[in-house]
């Protein structure tokens, strides 16, 4: 009966909302009074929760102000090689300038949970004064070799990237977190 009501609510809200599924484990330990035996059941429940489309757009993160400004600076040169558009390019030589900004936005920033000024000196993007930029270059250079090793063990679909070790943190998580550790 509960499932039928849930389906009706989904049908009613389908037009104005997108749906996502959240799973939860619920444990129920009823006792039988007649025999004194304790029966335990484990139920896996699925909750379907409608989320209004307006709430979903409100949850999207704001774009990085530095990347937006740099996009304006390179406007019309996005397809040019990075070394012709930016100064002090080492890792991304031959890549399109627009692609370099996408790598910064979608690999480094979420992979390390940082903003541009974690590795770069704000306003002097080409500067190597910040040691994090030097370390990031070294880690990026080791990725092809690490991926080659991983693919040899785990198959062609396996890949390592910034997030694999950093998990959205500035410092790589090189040891597993035990129970109760953050």
C-alpha positions in Angstrom: 0.0 0.0 0.0 2.8 2.4 0.9 4.5 1.7 -2.5 1.3 2.5 -4.4 0.9 5.8 -2.6 4.6 6.6 -3.4 4.0 5.8 -7.1 1.0 8.1 -7.2 3.1 10.9 -5.6 5.8 10.4 -8.2 3.3 10.5 -11.1 1.8 13.8 -9.7 5.2 15.5 -9.3 6.9 14.1 -12.5 5.9 17.1 -14.6 7.5 19.7 -12.3 10.4 17.9 -10.8 13.3 15.7 -11.6 13.7 12.6 -9.4 16.7 11.0 -7.8 17.0 7.9 -5.8 18.5 7.8 -2.3 19.1 4.4 -0.7 19.1 3.7 3.0 19.3 0.5 5.1 16.7 0.0 7.7 16.9 -2.7 10.3 13.8 -4.1 12.0 14.0 -6.6 14.8 10.4 -7.7 15.6 9.8 -10.3 18.3 7.3 -13.1 18.2 5.4 -13.2 21.4 4.0 -16.7 20.9 7.2 -18.6 20.7 9.6 -16.2 22.3 11.9 -16.4 19.3 13.4 -13.3 18.1 13.2 -12.8 14.3 15.4 -10.3 12.6 14.8 -8.9 9.2 16.9 -6.5 7.3 15.1 -4.3 4.8 16.7 -2.4 2.1 14.5 0.6 1.4 14.6 3.0 -1.6 13.3 6.5 -1.2 12.4 8.5 -4.3 12.5 12.1 -3.5 11.3 14.7 -6.0 13.6 17.7 -6.2 12.2 20.9 -7.9 14.2 21.9 -10.9 14.7 25.4 -9.3 16.4 23.8 -6.3 18.8 21.9 -8.5 20.1 25.0 -10.3 20.5 26.7 -6.9 22.9 23.8 -5.8 25.3 24.3 -8.7 28.6 25.8 -7.6 29.6 29.3 -8.7 32.3 29.4 -11.4 35.8 30.5 -10.4 36.1 34.2 -10.9 39.8 33.9 -12.0 38.9 31.4 -14.8 36.1 33.7 -16.0 38.5 36.6 -16.2 41.1 34.5 -18.0 38.4 33.4 -20.5 37.8 37.0 -21.3 41.6 37.7 -21.7 42.0 34.8 -24.2 38.7 35.4 -26.0 39.2 34.5 -29.7 42.5 32.6 -28.9 40.9 29.5 -27.2 42.0 27.3 -30.1 45.6 28.6 -30.2 48.4 26.6 -28.7 48.7 27.4 -25.0 52.3 28.5 -25.2 51.3 31.2 -27.7 48.6 32.5 -25.4 50.0 32.0 -21.9 53.5 32.6 -20.5 55.7 29.9 -18.8 53.7 26.9 -20.2 55.6 23.7 -19.6 53.1 20.8 -19.2 50.4 21.9 -21.6 52.6 22.8 -24.7 50.7 22.1 -27.8 47.3 22.0 -26.1 44.7 24.5 -26.9 44.6 27.5 -24.6 40.9 26.9 -23.8 41.6 23.3 -22.9 44.2 24.4 -20.4 41.6 26.4 -18.6 39.1 23.5 -18.6 41.8 21.2 -17.1 42.4 23.8 -14.3 38.6 24.1 -13.8 37.6 20.4 -13.9 40.7 18.6 -12.8 42.9 20.6 -10.5 40.2 22.7 -8.7 37.8 19.9 -7.7 40.5 17.2 -7.5 42.3 19.2 -4.8 39.4 21.3 -3.5 41.3 24.5 -4.2 41.1 27.8 -6.1 43.7 29.1 -8.6 45.8 30.9 -6.1 46.7 27.7 -4.3 49.2 27.0 -7.1 49.4 30.3 -8.8 50.4 33.8 -7.7 47.2 35.8 -8.3 47.7 38.3 -11.2 51.1 36.7 -12.0 49.9 33.4 -13.4 53.2 32.6 -15.1 55.2 32.9 -11.9 56.8 29.8 -10.3 57.1 31.5 -6.9 54.5 29.2 -5.4 56.0 25.8 -4.7 52.5 24.1 -5.2 52.8 24.9 -8.9 56.1 23.1 -9.1 54.7 20.1 -7.3 51.6 20.1 -9.4 53.7 20.0 -12.6 55.8 17.1 -11.1 52.6 15.1 -10.3 51.1 15.8 -13.7 54.3 14.5 -15.4 54.1 11.2 -13.5 50.4 10.6 -14.4 51.1 8.9 -17.8 53.5 6.4 -16.2 51.2 5.7 -13.3 48.2 5.2 -15.6 50.3 2.8 -17.8 51.0 0.7 -14.7 47.4 0.8 -13.5 46.0 -0.1 -16.8 48.5 -3.0 -17.0 47.0 -4.4 -13.7 43.4 -3.2 -13.7 42.6 -3.0 -17.4 42.2 -0.3 -20.1 39.3 1.4 -18.4 41.2 2.1 -15.2 42.6 5.6 -14.8 44.3 7.7 -12.2 43.8 11.4 -11.9 44.2 14.2 -9.3 41.1 13.1 -7.4 42.3 9.5 -7.1 44.7 10.4 -4.3 43.7 13.9 -3.3 39.9 13.2 -2.9 39.2 16.9 -3.0 41.8 17.7 -0.4 45.0 19.8 -0.7 47.2 16.9 0.7 47.0 13.5 -1.0 45.3 10.8 1.1 48.2 8.3 1.0 46.9 6.1 3.8 43.4 4.7 4.2 41.1 6.3 6.8 40.1 4.0 9.6 36.7 4.0 11.3 35.9 7.2 13.0 38.8 9.1 11.2 38.1 12.1 9.0 
